[in-house]
Amino acid sequence: MPRSADVIENALSWQGVPWRHQGRSRSGIDCIGLVITLAHELGLSDFDTHAYNRSPDGVNFLSGFKSHMDRVPPGDEKPGDVVVLRDQTLPCHCGILVWFRNTFYLVHAAAKSRKVVMDLFDGDLKSRKIAIFRYRGLEE
């Protein structure tokens, strides 16, 4: 059974992969694709969706997380958890938390960077956090 460390190792292996809207492979991936593909690779879920635009509908964006992952109470986040971020008001982006040098970083497919990156999870990123989810079926 996969552990949080497997989620982190897998997420880190995606760094540098080009960003591509609705991508699901190492030739191109978007933020939700990273979360979904990682779950597929670790055998945690077979859920997938392509029912979203480049600017996703905030309500629909959250539905897959709510139905296939467990919500984490504020302050209980751990490395390997999935963070959902908002733009100005609506949920629209996500990434995977990793712990590095005594602080959280976010591995995410960033359209702005045009690739999967690991950014310090503070400032703007942290202020946009609206929810945290955990993959179901992980060993502690």
MARKEGU-98845 format. One record per residue: y, z, x of N, C-alpha, C in turn. Coordinates in pm, 1 decimal, padded with zeros to 6 digits. Example, Ala and Ser with C-alpha at 12.3 -4.5 7.8 and 13.67 -1.06 7.14 Angstrom:
! residues 2
<<-00569.0,00780.0,01319.0>,<-00450.0,00780.0,01230.0>,<-00330.0,00780.0,01320.0>>;
<<-00225.0,00708.0,01285.0>,<-00106.0,00714.0,01367.0>,<00003.0,00787.0,01290.0>>;
This chain:
! residues 140
<<-00118.1,00000.0,00084.9>,<00000.0,00000.0,00000.0>,<00124.5,00000.0,00089.5>>;
<<00224.4,-00084.2,00058.9>,<00345.5,-00090.6,00141.5>,<00426.5,00038.7,00138.4>>;
<<00499.2,00060.7,00247.4>,<00587.2,00177.5,00259.8>,<00730.9,00128.1,00276.7>>;
<<00824.1,00220.4,00269.7>,<00965.8,00185.7,00291.0>,<00985.6,00117.7,00425.6>>;
<<00912.7,00163.0,00527.4>,<00925.4,00102.5,00660.6>,<00887.6,-00045.6,00657.8>>;
<<00791.8,-00082.7,00572.9>,<00753.4,-00223.9,00560.7>,<00865.4,-00304.6,00495.5>>;
<<00931.7,-00244.9,00396.6>,<01045.8,-00310.5,00331.2>,<01155.0,-00336.6,00435.4>>;
<<01184.9,-00235.9,00514.0>,<01291.0,-00247.8,00614.5>,<01255.5,-00353.2,00719.1>>;
<<01133.6,-00347.3,00770.6>,<01090.3,-00444.1,00871.6>,<01099.3,-00586.6,00817.6>>;
<<01053.3,-00604.8,00694.4>,<01059.0,-00736.6,00633.1>,<01204.1,-00780.9,00613.9>>;
<<01288.2,-00692.3,00562.2>,<01429.8,-00727.0,00539.6>,<01497.0,-00769.1,00670.7>>;
<<01473.6,-00692.9,00776.5>,<01535.6,-00724.3,00905.5>,<01488.9,-00859.2,00959.4>>;
<<01366.8,-00898.2,00927.0>,<01314.2,-01025.7,00976.6>,<01385.0,-01146.5,00915.2>>;
<<01459.8,-01125.5,00807.9>,<01532.1,-01234.5,00741.7>,<01670.3,-01259.8,00802.4>>;
<<01715.7,-01173.9,00891.9>,<01849.9,-01191.5,00950.0>,<01863.5,-01330.5,01011.3>>;
<<01976.2,-01394.0,00981.1>,<02004.8,-01526.6,01034.7>,<01956.3,-01641.3,00948.1>>;
<<01872.3,-01613.7,00847.8>,<01826.2,-01719.4,00757.7>,<01947.2,-01769.8,00679.3>>;
<<01962.8,-01901.3,00667.2>,<02079.7,-01955.6,00596.8>,<02085.9,-01912.2,00450.6>>;
<<02208.1,-01894.5,00401.3>,<02229.9,-01864.3,00260.7>,<02217.3,-01993.9,00181.7>>;
<<02145.7,-01987.8,00070.4>,<02136.6,-02100.9,-00021.2>,<02119.0,-02047.8,-00162.0>>;
<<02205.4,-02091.8,-00252.2>,<02198.8,-02048.4,-00391.9>,<02059.8,-02074.5,-00448.0>>;
<<01998.1,-01971.6,-00504.5>,<01865.4,-01972.2,-00564.0>,<01754.6,-02003.0,-00463.8>>;
<<01782.9,-01986.5,-00335.0>,<01680.8,-02008.8,-00232.6>,<01574.8,-01900.0,-00234.6>>;
<<01454.1,-01936.8,-00196.2>,<01341.3,-01844.1,-00194.1>,<01254.0,-01865.3,-00070.1>>;
<<01313.5,-01912.0,00039.3>,<01234.1,-01936.6,00159.6>,<01318.8,-01913.2,00283.6>>;
<<01255.2,-01919.3,00397.9>,<01326.2,-01899.3,00524.4>,<01413.1,-02018.4,00561.5>>;
<<01407.3,-02124.3,00483.9>,<01500.5,-02235.1,00506.4>,<01630.6,-02213.9,00428.8>>;
<<01633.1,-02113.1,00339.5>,<01754.1,-02079.1,00265.7>,<01723.2,-01979.4,00155.1>>;
<<01810.9,-01879.6,00142.2>,<01786.7,-01772.4,00045.1>,<01919.8,-01713.8,-00001.1>>;
<<01923.2,-01663.1,-00124.1>,<02042.5,-01592.5,-00171.6>,<02008.3,-01443.7,-00184.3>>;
<<02103.7,-01363.7,-00230.0>,<02084.5,-01218.0,-00230.1>,<01968.7,-01174.4,-00318.1>>;
<<01962.2,-01223.0,-00439.9>,<01853.3,-01184.1,-00528.9>,<01722.2,-01243.5,-00480.5>>;
<<01729.3,-01361.9,-00422.0>,<01610.0,-01424.1,-00364.3>,<01550.5,-01340.0,-00253.0>>;
<<01636.4,-01277.1,-00172.9>,<01588.6,-01190.2,-00065.8>,<01511.0,-01071.8,-00124.1>>;
<<01566.2,-01008.4,-00224.9>,<01502.2,-00893.3,-00288.1>,<01370.2,-00934.8,-00354.3>>;
<<01370.4,-01047.0,-00422.5>,<01251.2,-01096.6,-00492.6>,<01144.0,-01141.2,-00393.7>>;
<<01182.5,-01220.8,-00294.8>,<01085.5,-01274.1,-00199.0>,<01022.9,-01163.0,-00116.3>>;
<<01102.5,-01064.7,-00080.4>,<01049.7,-00950.1,-00007.1>,<00942.7,-00879.3,-00091.8>>;
<<00969.1,-00859.7,-00219.6>,<00870.8,-00796.5,-00309.4>,<00743.7,-00879.7,-00318.0>>;
<<00758.1,-01011.3,-00323.4>,<00640.4,-01098.4,-00327.2>,<00559.4,-01085.0,-00198.6>>;
<<00626.9,-01090.7,-00085.4>,<00558.0,-01085.1,00043.5>,<00483.0,-00953.6,00063.6>>;
<<00534.0,-00844.7,00007.5>,<00469.5,-00714.4,00022.7>,<00375.4,-00680.5,-00093.5>>;
<<00362.4,-00772.3,-00188.7>,<00273.8,-00749.7,-00301.8>,<00322.6,-00644.0,-00399.4>>;
<<00454.6,-00626.8,-00406.9>,<00512.0,-00524.2,-00493.9>,<00545.6,-00575.3,-00633.5>>;
<<00563.4,-00705.1,-00647.0>,<00601.3,-00763.1,-00776.0>,<00580.5,-00913.4,-00770.4>>;
<<00556.8,-00973.2,-00886.7>,<00551.8,-01118.8,-00894.8>,<00668.9,-01172.0,-00977.9>>;
<<00763.1,-01084.9,-01010.6>,<00881.0,-01123.1,-01088.7>,<00966.2,-01223.9,-01011.0>>;
<<01022.0,-01319.0,-01083.0>,<01121.4,-01410.6,-01026.4>,<01208.4,-01461.3,-01140.7>>;
<<01324.3,-01507.1,-01105.8>,<01414.6,-01566.9,-01203.0>,<01505.3,-01666.6,-01133.0>>;
<<01535.9,-01772.8,-01203.4>,<01636.2,-01868.6,-01156.7>,<01740.8,-01886.8,-01266.3>>;
<<01740.9,-01795.8,-01362.8>,<01831.0,-01803.9,-01477.6>,<01964.7,-01738.2,-01444.4>>;
<<02030.9,-01790.2,-01340.4>,<02163.1,-01738.8,-01306.3>,<02244.6,-01847.8,-01237.3>>;
<<02374.2,-01837.0,-01257.1>,<02467.9,-01929.6,-01194.8>,<02512.7,-01874.8,-01060.9>>;
<<02594.3,-01949.8,-00992.9>,<02646.3,-01904.3,-00864.2>,<02726.3,-01775.6,-00880.2>>;
<<02795.1,-01762.2,-00993.2>,<02861.7,-01636.5,-01029.0>,<02781.7,-01575.9,-01143.9>>;
<<02685.8,-01487.3,-01113.0>,<02595.4,-01439.4,-01216.9>,<02664.2,-01356.7,-01324.3>>;
<<02603.6,-01359.5,-01442.7>,<02645.7,-01277.2,-01554.3>,<02602.9,-01134.0,-01521.8>>;
<<02695.9,-01042.2,-01517.5>,<02667.6,-00905.9,-01476.0>,<02560.1,-00834.8,-01555.5>>;
<<02555.8,-00855.3,-01685.7>,<02456.5,-00788.5,-01768.8>,<02317.3,-00841.2,-01737.0>>;
<<02302.0,-00971.7,-01732.7>,<02172.5,-01031.5,-01702.3>,<02130.2,-01003.6,-01558.2>>;
<<02226.1,-00993.5,-01468.7>,<02196.2,-00967.0,-01328.1>,<02119.0,-00836.4,-01313.9>>;
<<02155.4,-00736.2,-01389.4>,<02090.3,-00605.2,-01380.1>,<01953.4,-00598.6,-01449.1>>;
<<01926.5,-00688.3,-01541.1>,<01804.5,-00676.0,-01622.0>,<01676.7,-00680.6,-01539.4>>;
<<01668.1,-00766.9,-01440.2>,<01548.8,-00774.5,-01356.2>,<01526.0,-00647.9,-01276.1>>;
<<01632.8,-00589.4,-01227.7>,<01620.6,-00463.8,-01153.4>,<01567.8,-00353.5,-01245.3>>;
<<01627.8,-00345.0,-01363.1>,<01590.3,-00238.5,-01457.1>,<01445.0,-00250.4,-01503.1>>;
<<01395.4,-00372.6,-01517.8>,<01260.0,-00389.0,-01569.8>,<01152.1,-00389.5,-01462.1>>;
<<01186.9,-00409.0,-01335.4>,<01085.0,-00420.5,-01230.9>,<01102.2,-00321.4,-01115.7>>;
<<01203.4,-00237.1,-01124.1>,<01228.3,-00139.0,-01018.9>,<01265.0,-00005.9,-01083.4>>;
<<01264.9,00099.5,-01003.8>,<01304.1,00231.5,-01053.0>,<01446.4,00262.4,-01008.8>>;
<<01527.1,00309.9,-01103.1>,<01665.3,00346.1,-01071.5>,<01666.4,00474.8,-00988.8>>;
<<01751.9,00478.9,-00888.5>,<01763.6,00593.7,-00798.4>,<01892.4,00667.3,-00832.0>>;
<<01884.8,00799.8,-00853.3>,<02006.6,00875.9,-00882.8>,<02105.2,00870.6,-00766.0>>;
<<02235.1,00873.4,-00794.2>,<02335.3,00873.2,-00687.8>,<02308.1,00984.8,-00587.0>>;
<<02316.1,00950.5,-00459.6>,<02294.9,01047.0,-00353.1>,<02150.1,01058.8,-00308.3>>;
<<02055.7,00997.1,-00381.3>,<01913.4,01003.6,-00344.9>,<01863.6,00876.7,-00277.1>>;
<<01955.2,00786.6,-00240.1>,<01913.0,00661.2,-00179.7>,<01845.3,00685.7,-00044.7>>;
<<01749.8,00595.7,-00014.6>,<01672.9,00601.7,00109.4>,<01667.6,00462.0,00170.0>>;
<<01640.1,00454.1,00299.4>,<01618.0,00322.5,00358.7>,<01507.5,00248.7,00283.0>>;
<<01529.6,00120.6,00259.9>,<01435.8,00038.2,00183.5>,<01474.3,00022.0,00038.7>>;
<<01572.2,00100.2,-00008.5>,<01620.2,00086.2,-00145.5>,<01709.8,-00036.5,-00158.2>>;
<<01723.9,-00082.8,-00279.9>,<01805.7,-00200.4,-00310.6>,<01936.7,-00154.4,-00374.0>>;
<<02046.4,-00199.0,-00317.0>,<02179.7,-00165.3,-00367.5>,<02232.8,-00283.4,-00447.8>>;
<<02285.3,-00255.0,-00566.0>,<02351.0,-00356.5,-00648.2>,<02500.9,-00332.1,-00639.0>>;
<<02573.2,-00440.0,-00609.5>,<02718.7,-00433.2,-00591.7>,<02788.5,-00515.2,-00699.7>>;
<<02911.2,-00479.2,-00726.6>,<02994.0,-00552.7,-00822.5>,<03096.4,-00637.0,-00747.2>>;
<<03154.3,-00734.0,-00819.8>,<03273.6,-00800.2,-00766.8>,<03389.4,-00711.4,-00810.6>>;
<<03485.5,-00761.7,-00883.9>,<03591.5,-00674.3,-00933.0>,<03537.9,-00579.5,-01041.2>>;
<<03451.2,-00631.3,-01129.7>,<03402.5,-00548.4,-01239.5>,<03253.1,-00560.9,-01267.0>>;
<<03193.6,-00677.1,-01246.0>,<03056.0,-00702.2,-01288.6>,<02956.8,-00703.8,-01172.2>>;
<<02831.9,-00660.3,-01196.6>,<02728.3,-00669.7,-01093.7>,<02707.4,-00814.7,-01052.3>>;
<<02703.4,-00840.9,-00922.9>,<02691.4,-00980.2,-00879.1>,<02624.8,-00996.7,-00743.3>>;
<<02588.4,-00888.9,-00674.7>,<02535.5,-00901.1,-00539.1>,<02438.9,-00785.8,-00513.6>>;
<<02348.3,-00805.2,-00419.2>,<02253.5,-00699.3,-00386.4>,<02206.6,-00713.8,-00241.9>>;
<<02150.6,-00605.7,-00190.9>,<02097.4,-00605.2,-00055.9>,<02007.2,-00484.9,-00037.1>>;
<<01949.5,-00474.3,00080.7>,<01851.9,-00370.9,00110.4>,<01908.1,-00275.8,00214.8>>;
<<01900.7,-00146.3,00184.6>,<01950.4,-00043.6,00276.5>,<01856.4,-00024.7,00394.5>>;
<<01914.4,-00016.9,00513.2>,<01839.0,00019.7,00633.1>,<01915.1,00130.6,00704.3>>;
<<01843.6,00213.0,00776.6>,<01902.1,00324.3,00850.8>,<01899.2,00287.6,00997.4>>;
<<02016.1,00284.4,01061.4>,<02026.0,00241.4,01200.7>,<02138.6,00320.0,01265.8>>;
<<02108.9,00381.2,01379.7>,<02208.6,00460.6,01452.5>,<02276.2,00563.7,01363.2>>;
<<02194.3,00633.6,01286.2>,<02239.3,00744.4,01200.2>,<02336.4,00706.0,01089.9>>;
<<02326.0,00584.4,01043.2>,<02409.2,00544.0,00930.3>,<02339.6,00432.5,00852.5>>;
<<02381.5,00413.2,00727.9>,<02325.6,00306.6,00645.6>,<02392.0,00173.5,00676.0>>;
<<02309.1,00070.6,00676.5>,<02352.3,-00068.5,00683.8>,<02291.7,-00140.0,00564.6>>;
<<02349.1,-00254.7,00530.5>,<02298.0,-00334.7,00420.5>,<02255.0,-00470.3,00474.5>>;
<<02128.4,-00504.1,00453.5>,<02079.4,-00638.1,00485.2>,<02092.6,-00719.0,00357.6>>;
<<02168.9,-00828.0,00365.3>,<02194.9,-00907.5,00245.0>,<02224.5,-01052.0,00281.1>>;
<<02194.7,-01140.1,00186.9>,<02225.8,-01282.0,00202.7>,<02368.9,-01300.7,00154.2>>;
<<02458.3,-01316.9,00247.8>,<02601.2,-01319.3,00217.2>,<02654.2,-01462.2,00212.1>>;
<<02700.5,-01503.3,00095.2>,<02756.1,-01637.7,00080.0>,<02872.4,-01658.4,00175.9>>;
<<02953.2,-01555.4,00195.3>,<03069.9,-01565.9,00284.0>,<03029.0,-01594.0,00428.7>>;
<<02921.7,-01530.5,00473.9>,<02872.3,-01551.0,00610.8>,<02779.5,-01671.1,00620.7>>;
<<02732.1,-01719.8,00503.5>,<02640.8,-01832.9,00495.1>,<02504.5,-01805.3,00557.1>>;
<<02466.2,-01674.1,00562.1>,<02335.0,-01637.5,00615.2>,<02304.1,-01492.6,00579.7>>;
<<02182.3,-01451.0,00611.1>,<02142.8,-01311.6,00591.9>,<02196.8,-01231.8,00709.5>>;
<<02267.7,-01124.3,00676.5>,<02332.4,-01041.8,00778.8>,<02301.9,-00894.5,00754.5>>;
<<02329.9,-00813.5,00854.7>,<02321.9,-00668.3,00841.7>,<02462.2,-00615.0,00866.0>>;
<<02522.0,-00560.1,00760.2>,<02657.9,-00507.3,00767.3>,<02656.8,-00356.2,00748.9>>;
<<02747.5,-00288.7,00817.2>,<02766.1,-00145.3,00798.4>,<02795.2,-00119.6,00650.7>>;
<<02723.0,-00025.3,00591.8>,<02740.8,00004.0,00449.5>,<02848.1,00111.0,00433.7>>;
<<02971.5,00066.7,00445.1>,<03086.4,00155.6,00426.5>,<03201.7,00073.8,00371.0>>;
<<03317.4,00133.6,00359.8>,<03437.1,00062.0,00317.1>,<03416.7,-00017.5,00190.0>>;
<<03448.3,-00147.4,00198.3>,<03443.1,-00235.3,00081.6>,<03303.6,-00241.4,00020.7>>;
<<03201.2,-00256.2,00102.7>,<03065.4,-00264.1,00047.9>,<03030.0,-00137.5,-00030.3>>;
<<03052.0,-00023.4,00029.3>,<03015.8,00102.4,-00036.0>,<03096.8,00125.4,-00164.0>>;
<<03222.3,00085.3,-00163.3>,<03306.9,00105.8,-00281.7>,<03265.0,00016.0,-00398.4>>;
<<03191.4,-00090.9,-00370.5>,<03145.6,-00183.2,-00474.5>,<03007.6,-00147.1,-00530.1>>;
<<02944.2,-00043.4,-00476.5>,<02810.0,-00002.7,-00521.5>,<02816.5,00044.3,-00666.4>>;
<<02725.4,-00009.8,-00749.3>,<02719.5,00037.0,-00888.1>,<02582.5,00093.2,-00923.8>>;
<<02479.8,00059.0,-00847.5>,<02346.0,00110.4,-00878.4>,<02256.3,00095.4,-00756.7>>;
<<02153.8,00180.6,-00753.4>,<02052.2,00172.1,-00648.8>,<01916.8,00173.9,-00716.9>>;
<<01828.6,00087.7,-00669.2>,<01693.9,00077.4,-00724.1>,<01592.1,00087.0,-00611.3>>;
<<01471.2,00127.4,-00647.7>,<01361.7,00138.6,-00550.9>,<01246.0,00053.1,-00600.7>>;
<<01184.1,-00018.1,-00508.1>,<01065.7,-00095.7,-00542.8>,<00957.2,-00002.5,-00596.6>>;
<<00891.9,-00044.8,-00702.9>,<00778.9,00032.3,-00755.6>,<00656.4,00006.3,-00668.7>>;
<<00575.0,00110.1,-00652.0>,<00450.3,00093.2,-00580.5>,<00458.1,00121.1,-00431.3>>;
<<00570.6,00171.7,-00383.0>,<00581.8,00204.7,-00241.6>,<00515.5,00339.5,-00215.4>>;
<<00445.9,00349.2,-00103.4>,<00395.1,00478.2,-00058.1>,<00508.9,00554.1,00003.9>>;
<<00506.9,00683.0,-00008.2>,<00613.0,00766.1,00054.1>,<00594.6,00775.0,00202.8>>;
